[in-house]
Amino acid sequence: MSCVKRFVKYPVALIRSAIIIINNIYCIPTYVIWMTCLWPFKIVYPTFYSKVEGILFSWLLAVVAMWSYSAGYDIIEVGDDISPCLDKHTLVLANHQSTADVPFLMANFNSKPKILPNVMWIMDRLFKFTNFGIVSVIHEDFFISSGRENRESSIQDLKDHLEHSYKKYDRKWIILFPEGGFLRKRKHISQKYAQQHGLPHLEHVTLPRIGAMKAVIDVLHKDHNQKDEENFLDYILDITIAYPEGIPLGLLDILNGFKGSCQTYMHYRLYKITEVPSEEASLTEWLYERFYEKENILKNFYETGLSDAVKLSSQLIRQDILRLVLINAFFITSSYIHYQIFRILLMQYFFISRVYIQVS
C-alpha cells in the first residue's frame, strides 16, 4: 500500500500544481479587469468601489484558502474567543516562519465573516513583484521597505497610507508580522542582539521590531486620534502559529501536497486597546513580552503537545466547499466573458484596419 501511495503522490502533485497555476491564470486577471472597469467609481463613489473591491478580493483569498484545505492541511484554533473583534478595528500580530504563514492566515480568516473584505496587509515590498502583487496594489495593502536606510521613510509612508487608505475605505483588520522576516533568516541576528543586550535567548521566534506597530498606534490609537473616533483601534489580536513537529510548511508543500494531512495550530490572545501602552518604551516592552510568551507557547507545544484542557477548547477550522465552488464558477465565467469581449474587439480592430488599408 505504501508503494502505491508513493507512486500515486507524484501524479496527484502534478494535478494539484496544474490546478493552482490555472487558478492564478483565470482568477487574478479577472480581478484586475473587473477593478479596471470599476475604476471610475473609485473617484465618484469610493464607498461603492471599496465594497465591491473588498468582495472580489475576499473571493480571491478564498481560492487561496482552498489550496491548503484541499491538501489536508487543517488549522486548529485555540486560546481566547476572538468573536468580539471580528467586525472591529483590530491589529493582528503574528509570528513569521515560512511562506505558508500568509496562505494559512487567509484560510483561517476565510472561515470567518466580514474579515477578508476589510483587511489590510503590511508586507515586504518584494511581495509586490509576485503573481499576487498586482492584487495587493489594487487592494492598497502596504509594502514596507526593509533595511536601516529605509526605516524612517517607510514608517512615515505607512502613517500616510493609514490616513489615506485604511481610514478612507474603513478597513478593519491590519495584519502585521513584527519580526520583519522569516524565522530562519533572522534567528541568528536576533540571538546575537539578545546576547549583547541581556535579553532572553529565543529559538522559536525572533525579537520583534517596533517601528510598524508604533506607526499604527500613533495613527490609530484613541489617545492620538481623539478627533476621529470612527477609526481608532479597538483590539490587538496576537496569533501564534505552530506548525506540526516544529517544521514550517511552505508554498511548495501547499502546491504539491506531499506533506500529507497534518494540523497547524493558531493560538489567540486578544487584548483591548486600552490594555496596550502607546508610549514607545512601554509599547516595546509590551511587544517583547508577547514574543517571550510566544516562545514559551511554542516550546511547550513542541515538547509536550496540547494539554487536555486546551484540547477541549480547540476548534477545527472548516471551509465552505459550496461557496468555494461558486466563487471558482464566478471567476471562470467572468474569464470566459472577458475573453469573448476581447476576441470580438480584436476582430473589429482587424476588420477596421483592413477596410482602412483597402480605402487608402
N, C-alpha and C positions, 0 to 999 in steps of 0.2 A: 504493500500500500504506500509506503514511504517513497518507493521508487516511482510509483505512478504520480504522486504529488510533486516530486521533483521534476518529472517530465512535463507535467501539465502547467506548472507555475510560469514557465517561460512564454508559452503562447498566451496565457492569461495576462502576463505582464505586457506583452506587445499589444494586446487588445485594449487593455486599460490605458496604456500610453497613447494609443491612436485616438481613443475616445476623448481623452483630456486635451490633446492637441486640436481635435476637431471642435471641442467646446470653445477653446480660445478663438478659433477661426470664425465661428458663427456668432459668438456672444459679444466679444469686445468691439469688432467693427460695427455691429448693430447698435450697441450702446452709443458709440461715437456718432453714428449717423442720426439717431433719434435726438441726441442732445444738440447736434449742429442744427437740425431743423427747428428745435425749440429755442435756439439762442436768442432770437428777438424778445422772447418773454423774459429773459434774464434782465433786460433793460426796462421794459414797460410793466412787467408784472412779476417781480422777482420771487414773491411768495409762491405763486403757482409753479414757476420754474423749479424752485427748490424742492417742492413737494414731489413733483414728477421725477426729477433727477434722483431724489433720495430713494424713491421706489425702485427705479431701474438699477441704481447702484446696489441696493439690498438684494435684488434678484441676481445680480452678477455674483455677489458674495455667497448667495445660497448655492449657486452652481459649484463654487469652490468648496463649500461645505460638503457637497455630495462626494467629492473626490476622496476625502479621508474616511467618510462614513461608509462608503461602498467597499473600502478596503478592509473593513472590520476594525478600524482604529477608533474605539469607543472613548468617550470622555466622561469621567465621573466627577461630579462636583460635590465638594464637602465644605464645611465651615459655616460662616454666617449666612443668614437669609438675606438675599440681595433684592428681594421684590420691592422694598421701599425706594430703590434708586433707579429702577428700570426706565422711568419716564422723567428723571430729574437730571439736572446738570451735574455730571459726575466725571471726575478724573480717575482713570484706570491706570494703575501701576502694575507692571508685570515683569517678572524676570525673563531674561532673554538667553536662550540656549542654542537655538538652531533655526534653520529656515522653515521648520514646521510650526513654529510658535504662532505666526500670523494666521495661516490656514486653520489651525486648531481654535484660535480665538474667534475666527469668523464662524466656524462650525458651532461653537458654543453660543455666540450671540445670535446666530440664525434661529436657534430654537426658542428664542425669547422675543416677545412682541416689542415693536417700536424702537429697537436699538439701532440696527444696521442702517435704516434710512437717515438717521440723525447722528451718525458717528463721525468723528474727525480723527484721523490717524496722524501721529507725529513719527516720521521715519527718516532714515538716512537718505540723503539726496540721490545716492546711487540707485535707489528703487525706482526713481523717475525713468531710468533707462531700461527697465524690464518691460515685458509684454503688457503688464498691468499698469505701467507708469502713466499712460495717457488717460486711463480711467481715473487715477488718483489726482491728476492735474485738473481734469474737468470737475471732479467732486470737490476740489480745493482742499485736499489734505495738505499737510505742511511737510516740506522736505528740509531737514536740518543738515547743515554742512558740518562735518567733523573737522577736528584739528584746532589747536590752540589759536592759530591766527584768525580763524573764522568765528571764534566763540562769541565775542561781543556783538558782531554784526548779525549772527544767526539768532541770538536771543532777542535782539531788537526787532528783527524780521518776524519772529514768532509772535511777539507782542502786537505788532501791526496786523498780522494775519488773524489773530484772535479778535481784534477790534473790527476788522473789515470783512471777515468771512464767517468765523464761528458765531459772532453775535448777529451779523446781518441775516444769516439763514437759520438762526435759532437752533444750532446744533445742540445736542445733549451730552453725549459721551465723548471724551477725549482719551485716546489710547496712547500711552507713553511707556517706553522701555528705558527706565532711568540709567541702566548700566551703560547704554550707549554703544553696545556691540555684543557679539556672541560671547558666551562664557569662555569657550576655548581660546578665543583671540585676546581677551582682556584679563584672563585669570592671572597670568604671571605678573603683569604690570600692577594689577590690583594688590596681589600679595606682597609685592615689593614695597608698594606705597604704604600698606598697612604695617609692615615691619618697621619702616622708617618712622612712622608716626604713632607707634604703640597701639595700633588698632587690632581687633581680633583677626585671626587667620581664617580665611574663608575658602572652602573647597567647592561648594555647590552654587555659589553666587559670587558676584564681584561687587566692590564698593560702588554705590550709585553716584551719578553726577547730579548736582542740584540745579544746574542752570535752567533747563527747560521747565522743570517743576516750579521753580521760583518765578519764572516768567508767567506761567499760568496763574499762580497765586496772586502775583502783582496785578494782573488784569482782571481776574475773575473772583477774587476773594471779597467778601462783603465789606470788610474793613477798608479796602482800597477802591470800592465800587459803589459808594453809597448813593450816587445819583442815578444808578441804572440797576435797580433791584430785580429787574426781569432776567438778568443774565449772570448773576453771581452763582458760584458753585454751591451745591447742596451736600455732596458726598465725595469722599475719596474711597475707591474700591481697590484694595490690594489683592492681587491674584498671584498665587504661587503655582507655577506649572511643574508637575513632577512626572517625568517620563518613566516607563517601565524599566526596572533594574538600573535606573540612573543613566541610561543610554538614550540620548535625544534622537527622535526621529527627524528625518529631513524631507525635503521636497522630492528627492529621488525615491524615498520609501513610499511617499504618497502616490507618486507616479506609477511605480511598478507593483506596489502591494506585496513585496517579498517578505516583509516583516511578519505577516500573518496577524490574526486577530490579537489585539492587546488593548490595554486600558491605560489612558493617560489621565492623571488626576489634576484637578484645579481646586486649590484651597482658597476660600474667600475670607477676607477680613474687611468689614465695612465700617467706615468712620464718618460721622457727621463732620462737616467742615468746621464747626465750632470746636471740635476736639483737636484740630490741627493748627499749630502755630503759624504765623505768617512772617515773623521776623527771620532773617536769613540764618543766623546762627542756630536758633531754636528749630527752625524747619530742617536744616541739615542734620541736626542730631536726631530729630524725629524720623527722617527718611533713613538714616543709617540704622536706627533701631528696627525699622521694618525689614531691612535686609539681613540683619542679625537674626531676626525671627524666622525669615525665610530659610536661612542656613540651618537652623535647628529643626524646622519642619522637614526639610529635605533629608537631613542627616538621619533623623528618627524614622522617616518613611523608608529610606533605602536599607536601613539596618533591621527594622522590626516590622515594617508594614503598618497597615492601619490598625488602630485599636478597635476592640469590639464596639465601643461606644460610638466611635466615628463611623464605623461601617453601617451602623443602624441609621445614621442621619445622612449617609451618602445617597446620591441620586444619579442614575444613568441618564445622560442627555440623549434624547431621541429626536430624529428628524422626520418631518412630514414628507413622506415619499410622494404622495399625490401632488402636493404643492411643488416639489422639485420637478416632477414630470411636466406639470403645467407650465412652469417657468421655462423649461427647456423647449417646450412646444411653442411658447411665445417667441423665443429668440430664433428658433428655426423658421417659423412662419414669417417673422419680420425680415430675416435674411433673404428668404425667397422673394418677398415683395420688393425689397431694396434691389435685389439682383435683376428682377424683371423691369423695374423702372430704369435702372442703369442701362440695361440692354436696349430698351426702347429709345432712350435718349441717345445712345451711341448710334443706333441705326438711323435716327433722324439726323444726327450730325453728319454721318457719311452720305446720306441721301442729299442733304442740302449742299454739302461740299461738292458732290458730283454734279448737281444741277448748276452750281455756280461756275464750275470748271467748263461745263458744256456751253453755258451762256457766254463766258469770257472768250 
